[in-house]
Amino acid sequence: MTNSMDQTSDPPVTVDIIQKIKPGCEAEFEQVLTELTEAAKAFEGHLGTNLFRPSDYANPEYRILFKFDHLSNLQQWEASAIRRRLLERAKRLTVGEGKWQTLNGLETWFTLSTQQAIVPPPRHKMLLVTCLAAFPTANVVNWVLLPINPVLPPFFRQLLGMVLLLSLMTYVVMPRATKLFAGWLYPKLNRSFG
């Protein structure tokens, strides 16, 4: 029950950043970005960073996605001195403030996206990947809960199963499945994962 309460009040989050780089500053920006990604890994709840390099070098826009298991852990990262210091270094290499968007809840399952707005892959692809991920996960959850099934009333058995299934899908299975099937879900992206 506590886990489902955490999901509502302190959900998983993805920060989506689109940042234009000053011409000739790409290599230095990538160095700062590498340091930023490495620093984020040290923070509790960091689930990974996705980097989308510019497809048009005449207009060098980078897209960076930082994923955290809880909003509170993201807030600790955002308030950190090391992040502020690295963002100050990056500021002199960038044009404008960039575009920032924070996503939470189930929409974070599919956060590999194009250079424009957050656009999920086609529904039939999301359905297929979700089914491929959910079926074995549901079977594992059922197998794990098998010893306590006779003890719990059906309502609580289903509630516990659902909380475990959705927690595993959100934090463990779907981030990996999205990365594994990224080439099929997002065939036109120029990407590198960190």
C-alpha atoms as a printed R data frame, in Angstrom:
    type eleno elety resid chain resno      x       y       z
1   ATOM     1    CA   MET     A     1  0.000   0.000   0.000
2   ATOM     2    CA   THR     A     2  2.826   2.403   0.812
3   ATOM     3    CA   ASN     A     3  4.289   1.793  -2.635
4   ATOM     4    CA   SER     A     4  1.054   2.838  -4.374
5   ATOM     5    CA   MET     A     5  0.893   5.949  -2.176
6   ATOM     6    CA   ASP     A     6  4.488   6.796  -3.253
7   ATOM     7    CA   GLN     A     7  3.465   6.402  -6.902
8   ATOM     8    CA   THR     A     8  0.779   9.063  -6.468
9   ATOM     9    CA   SER     A     9  2.606  11.593  -4.298
10  ATOM    10    CA   ASP     A    10  6.172  10.925  -5.462
11  ATOM    11    CA   PRO     A    11  5.944   9.505  -9.005
12  ATOM    12    CA   PRO     A    12  8.716   8.486 -11.377
13  ATOM    13    CA   VAL     A    13  9.789  11.400 -13.586
14  ATOM    14    CA   THR     A    14 11.613  12.131 -16.793
15  ATOM    15    CA   VAL     A    15 13.061  15.552 -17.538
16  ATOM    16    CA   ASP     A    16 13.110  16.289 -21.266
17  ATOM    17    CA   ILE     A    17 15.525  19.028 -22.354
18  ATOM    18    CA   ILE     A    18 16.049  20.458 -25.832
19  ATOM    19    CA   GLN     A    19 19.072  22.750 -26.007
20  ATOM    20    CA   LYS     A    20 20.627  24.542 -28.964
21  ATOM    21    CA   ILE     A    21 24.430  24.765 -28.942
22  ATOM    22    CA   LYS     A    22 26.555  27.659 -30.186
23  ATOM    23    CA   PRO     A    23 28.385  26.807 -33.416
24  ATOM    24    CA   GLY     A    24 31.810  25.304 -32.755
25  ATOM    25    CA   CYS     A    25 31.005  24.490 -29.112
26  ATOM    26    CA   GLU     A    26 29.675  20.969 -29.668
27  ATOM    27    CA   ALA     A    27 32.767  19.097 -28.424
28  ATOM    28    CA   GLU     A    28 33.027  21.188 -25.259
29  ATOM    29    CA   PHE     A    29 29.269  20.862 -24.660
30  ATOM    30    CA   GLU     A    30 29.533  17.064 -25.013
31  ATOM    31    CA   GLN     A    31 32.314  17.058 -22.394
32  ATOM    32    CA   VAL     A    32 30.126  19.005 -19.943
33  ATOM    33    CA   LEU     A    33 27.196  16.729 -20.773
34  ATOM    34    CA   THR     A    34 29.321  13.646 -20.048
35  ATOM    35    CA   GLU     A    35 30.275  15.107 -16.656
36  ATOM    36    CA   LEU     A    36 26.630  15.997 -15.971
37  ATOM    37    CA   THR     A    37 25.512  12.454 -16.812
38  ATOM    38    CA   GLU     A    38 28.232  10.915 -14.628
39  ATOM    39    CA   ALA     A    39 27.317  13.222 -11.741
40  ATOM    40    CA   ALA     A    40 23.610  12.323 -12.037
41  ATOM    41    CA   LYS     A    41 24.466   8.605 -11.751
42  ATOM    42    CA   ALA     A    42 25.717   9.211  -8.208
43  ATOM    43    CA   PHE     A    43 22.324  10.502  -7.066
44  ATOM    44    CA   GLU     A    44 19.731   8.231  -5.500
45  ATOM    45    CA   GLY     A    45 16.975   7.147  -7.853
46  ATOM    46    CA   HIS     A    46 18.753   7.999 -11.126
47  ATOM    47    CA   LEU     A    47 17.463   5.531 -13.746
48  ATOM    48    CA   GLY     A    48 19.501   6.663 -16.717
49  ATOM    49    CA   THR     A    49 20.115   9.363 -19.286
50  ATOM    50    CA   ASN     A    50 19.292   9.289 -22.990
51  ATOM    51    CA   LEU     A    51 21.121  11.603 -25.376
52  ATOM    52    CA   PHE     A    52 19.899  12.458 -28.860
53  ATOM    53    CA   ARG     A    53 22.562  14.211 -30.900
54  ATOM    54    CA   PRO     A    54 21.668  16.774 -33.578
55  ATOM    55    CA   SER     A    55 20.559  15.389 -36.910
56  ATOM    56    CA   ASP     A    56 21.079  18.807 -38.530
57  ATOM    57    CA   TYR     A    57 24.511  20.232 -37.690
58  ATOM    58    CA   ALA     A    58 23.537  23.579 -39.202
59  ATOM    59    CA   ASN     A    59 21.052  23.816 -36.306
60  ATOM    60    CA   PRO     A    60 22.753  21.850 -33.488
61  ATOM    61    CA   GLU     A    61 19.952  20.980 -31.056
62  ATOM    62    CA   TYR     A    62 20.542  18.289 -28.463
63  ATOM    63    CA   ARG     A    63 17.781  16.423 -26.655
64  ATOM    64    CA   ILE     A    64 18.640  15.034 -23.220
65  ATOM    65    CA   LEU     A    65 16.360  12.893 -21.043
66  ATOM    66    CA   PHE     A    66 17.124  12.363 -17.351
67  ATOM    67    CA   LYS     A    67 15.033   9.670 -15.633
68  ATOM    68    CA   PHE     A    68 14.510   9.357 -11.865
69  ATOM    69    CA   ASP     A    69 12.485   6.859  -9.861
70  ATOM    70    CA   HIS     A    70 10.847   9.582  -7.740
71  ATOM    71    CA   LEU     A    71 10.177  13.301  -8.084
72  ATOM    72    CA   SER     A    72 11.839  13.848  -4.672
73  ATOM    73    CA   ASN     A    73 15.081  12.278  -5.967
74  ATOM    74    CA   LEU     A    74 14.966  14.469  -9.082
75  ATOM    75    CA   GLN     A    75 14.523  17.521  -6.857
76  ATOM    76    CA   GLN     A    76 17.624  16.545  -4.849
77  ATOM    77    CA   TRP     A    77 19.592  16.293  -8.105
78  ATOM    78    CA   GLU     A    78 18.241  19.620  -9.349
79  ATOM    79    CA   ALA     A    79 19.189  21.342  -6.083
80  ATOM    80    CA   SER     A    80 22.726  19.918  -6.028
81  ATOM    81    CA   ALA     A    81 25.792  22.146  -6.187
82  ATOM    82    CA   ILE     A    82 27.498  19.949  -8.789
83  ATOM    83    CA   ARG     A    83 24.541  20.234 -11.174
84  ATOM    84    CA   ARG     A    84 24.442  24.041 -10.750
85  ATOM    85    CA   ARG     A    85 28.181  24.268 -11.414
86  ATOM    86    CA   LEU     A    86 27.997  22.118 -14.557
87  ATOM    87    CA   LEU     A    87 24.951  24.001 -15.866
88  ATOM    88    CA   GLU     A    88 26.859  27.271 -15.443
89  ATOM    89    CA   ARG     A    89 29.660  25.837 -17.590
90  ATOM    90    CA   ALA     A    90 27.129  24.656 -20.184
91  ATOM    91    CA   LYS     A    91 25.347  28.027 -20.238
92  ATOM    92    CA   ARG     A    92 28.192  29.778 -22.076
93  ATOM    93    CA   LEU     A    93 28.071  27.039 -24.757
94  ATOM    94    CA   THR     A    94 24.328  27.224 -25.430
95  ATOM    95    CA   VAL     A    95 21.841  29.533 -27.135
96  ATOM    96    CA   GLY     A    96 18.939  30.650 -24.947
97  ATOM    97    CA   GLU     A    97 17.416  28.813 -22.023
98  ATOM    98    CA   GLY     A    98 16.352  25.735 -23.978
99  ATOM    99    CA   LYS     A    99 13.062  23.898 -23.610
100 ATOM   100    CA   TRP     A   100 12.437  21.893 -20.437
101 ATOM   101    CA   GLN     A   101  9.542  19.524 -19.792
102 ATOM   102    CA   THR     A   102  8.917  17.185 -16.858
103 ATOM   103    CA   LEU     A   103  6.889  14.022 -17.430
104 ATOM   104    CA   ASN     A   104  5.610  11.695 -14.732
105 ATOM   105    CA   GLY     A   105  3.455   8.628 -14.394
106 ATOM   106    CA   LEU     A   106  2.906   6.055 -17.104
107 ATOM   107    CA   GLU     A   107  3.876   8.432 -19.933
108 ATOM   108    CA   THR     A   108  7.478   7.932 -18.792
109 ATOM   109    CA   TRP     A   109  7.328   4.364 -20.149
110 ATOM   110    CA   PHE     A   110  7.827   5.688 -23.687
111 ATOM   111    CA   THR     A   111 10.116   8.715 -23.453
112 ATOM   112    CA   LEU     A   112 12.464   8.089 -26.355
113 ATOM   113    CA   SER     A   113 11.189  10.707 -28.753
114 ATOM   114    CA   THR     A   114 11.774  12.902 -31.792
115 ATOM   115    CA   GLN     A   115 13.313  16.361 -31.880
116 ATOM   116    CA   GLN     A   116  9.925  18.090 -31.794
117 ATOM   117    CA   ALA     A   117  7.379  17.578 -28.992
118 ATOM   118    CA   ILE     A   118  7.113  14.423 -26.908
119 ATOM   119    CA   VAL     A   119  5.500  12.113 -29.431
120 ATOM   120    CA   PRO     A   120  4.962   8.492 -28.456
121 ATOM   121    CA   PRO     A   121  5.481   5.738 -31.005
122 ATOM   122    CA   PRO     A   122  2.458   4.350 -32.905
123 ATOM   123    CA   ARG     A   123 -0.094   2.725 -30.603
124 ATOM   124    CA   HIS     A   124  0.254  -0.719 -32.152
125 ATOM   125    CA   LYS     A   125  4.005  -0.656 -31.400
126 ATOM   126    CA   MET     A   126  3.414   0.485 -27.805
127 ATOM   127    CA   LEU     A   127  0.798  -2.259 -27.368
128 ATOM   128    CA   LEU     A   128  3.109  -4.960 -28.708
129 ATOM   129    CA   VAL     A   129  6.120  -3.901 -26.610
130 ATOM   130    CA   THR     A   130  3.929  -3.544 -23.501
131 ATOM   131    CA   CYS     A   131  2.439  -7.025 -24.041
132 ATOM   132    CA   LEU     A   132  5.888  -8.540 -24.619
133 ATOM   133    CA   ALA     A   133  7.064  -6.933 -21.371
134 ATOM   134    CA   ALA     A   134  3.922  -7.412 -19.253
135 ATOM   135    CA   PHE     A   135  3.230 -11.082 -19.990
136 ATOM   136    CA   PRO     A   136  6.454 -12.510 -18.512
137 ATOM   137    CA   THR     A   137  6.440  -9.906 -15.729
138 ATOM   138    CA   ALA     A   138  2.872 -10.820 -14.715
139 ATOM   139    CA   ASN     A   139  3.843 -14.501 -14.679
140 ATOM   140    CA   VAL     A   140  6.848 -13.789 -12.451
141 ATOM   141    CA   VAL     A   141  4.673 -11.719 -10.069
142 ATOM   142    CA   ASN     A   142  2.071 -14.503  -9.919
143 ATOM   143    CA   TRP     A   143  4.786 -17.088  -9.259
144 ATOM   144    CA   VAL     A   144  6.305 -14.956  -6.472
145 ATOM   145    CA   LEU     A   145  2.886 -14.415  -4.860
146 ATOM   146    CA   LEU     A   146  1.844 -18.077  -5.159
147 ATOM   147    CA   PRO     A   147  2.891 -19.017  -1.583
148 ATOM   148    CA   ILE     A   148  0.749 -16.250  -0.020
149 ATOM   149    CA   ASN     A   149 -2.257 -16.595  -2.362
150 ATOM   150    CA   PRO     A   150 -4.208 -18.961  -0.067
151 ATOM   151    CA   VAL     A   151 -3.698 -16.633   2.906
152 ATOM   152    CA   LEU     A   152 -4.888 -13.356   1.353
153 ATOM   153    CA   PRO     A   153 -8.468 -12.507   0.426
154 ATOM   154    CA   PRO     A   154 -8.934 -12.150  -3.370
155 ATOM   155    CA   PHE     A   155 -9.198  -8.332  -3.273
156 ATOM   156    CA   PHE     A   156 -5.871  -7.890  -1.466
157 ATOM   157    CA   ARG     A   157 -4.212 -10.588  -3.586
158 ATOM   158    CA   GLN     A   158 -5.196  -8.704  -6.764
159 ATOM   159    CA   LEU     A   159 -4.213  -5.325  -5.283
160 ATOM   160    CA   LEU     A   160 -0.780  -6.594  -4.230
161 ATOM   161    CA   GLY     A   161 -0.264  -8.244  -7.619
162 ATOM   162    CA   MET     A   162 -1.221  -5.046  -9.457
163 ATOM   163    CA   VAL     A   163  1.060  -2.840  -7.328
164 ATOM   164    CA   LEU     A   164  4.003  -5.219  -7.848
165 ATOM   165    CA   LEU     A   165  3.329  -5.561 -11.580
166 ATOM   166    CA   LEU     A   166  3.026  -1.811 -12.212
167 ATOM   167    CA   SER     A   167  6.055  -1.036 -10.038
168 ATOM   168    CA   LEU     A   168  8.196  -3.538 -11.934
169 ATOM   169    CA   MET     A   169  6.867  -2.328 -15.285
170 ATOM   170    CA   THR     A   170  7.521   1.349 -14.458
171 ATOM   171    CA   TYR     A   171 10.924   1.073 -12.755
172 ATOM   172    CA   VAL     A   172 12.549  -2.023 -14.227
173 ATOM   173    CA   VAL     A   173 10.926  -3.572 -17.279
174 ATOM   174    CA   MET     A   174  9.644  -0.738 -19.509
175 ATOM   175    CA   PRO     A   175 12.767   1.472 -19.371
176 ATOM   176    CA   ARG     A   176 14.789  -1.549 -20.531
177 ATOM   177    CA   ALA     A   177 12.183  -2.697 -23.076
178 ATOM   178    CA   THR     A   178 11.937   0.803 -24.549
179 ATOM   179    CA   LYS     A   179 15.722   0.926 -24.877
180 ATOM   180    CA   LEU     A   180 15.867  -2.608 -26.318
181 ATOM   181    CA   PHE     A   181 13.187  -1.881 -28.955
182 ATOM   182    CA   ALA     A   182 14.202   1.771 -29.550
183 ATOM   183    CA   GLY     A   183 15.315   1.100 -33.130
184 ATOM   184    CA   TRP     A   184 11.862  -0.290 -33.971
185 ATOM   185    CA   LEU     A   185  9.838   2.169 -31.860
186 ATOM   186    CA   TYR     A   186 11.769   5.215 -33.106
187 ATOM   187    CA   PRO     A   187 13.456   4.156 -36.364
188 ATOM   188    CA   LYS     A   188 14.477   7.654 -37.510
189 ATOM   189    CA   LEU     A   189 16.288   8.839 -34.385
190 ATOM   190    CA   ASN     A   190 19.985   9.553 -34.183
191 ATOM   191    CA   ARG     A   191 20.698   8.442 -30.648
192 ATOM   192    CA   SER     A   192 23.274   7.397 -28.132
193 ATOM   193    CA   PHE     A   193 22.357   6.037 -24.737
194 ATOM   194    CA   GLY     A   194 24.209   6.690 -21.512
